[in-house]
Amino acid sequence: MTFQPRELFPDRSARDLFGAEIRRHREKAD
């Protein structure tokens, strides 16, 4: 992955929410 989540989500809380979404999708795909 080349994109930087920090640049997309400067706010820590927003980044945490983004990470939660990623985890949810990964668990779904598993």
C-alpha positions as CSV (number, residue, x, y, z in Angstrom):
1,M,0.0,0.0,0.0
2,T,1.4,3.4,-1.0
3,F,-1.3,5.7,0.4
4,Q,-0.8,7.3,3.8
5,P,-3.8,7.1,6.2
6,R,-2.2,9.9,8.2
7,E,-2.5,12.2,5.3
8,L,-6.1,11.2,4.6
9,F,-7.0,11.4,8.3
10,P,-5.0,13.9,10.2
11,D,-7.4,13.5,13.1
12,R,-6.5,10.5,15.3
13,S,-10.1,9.7,16.0
14,A,-11.0,9.7,12.3
15,R,-8.0,7.4,11.6
16,D,-9.1,5.0,14.4
17,L,-12.6,4.9,12.8
18,F,-11.0,4.2,9.5
19,G,-8.9,1.4,11.0
20,A,-12.0,-0.1,12.6
21,E,-13.7,-0.2,9.1
22,I,-10.6,-1.9,7.6
23,R,-10.7,-4.5,10.4
24,R,-14.4,-5.1,9.9
25,H,-14.0,-5.7,6.2
26,R,-11.0,-8.0,6.8
27,E,-13.0,-10.0,9.3
28,K,-15.9,-10.2,6.8
29,A,-13.6,-11.4,4.0
30,D,-12.1,-14.0,6.2
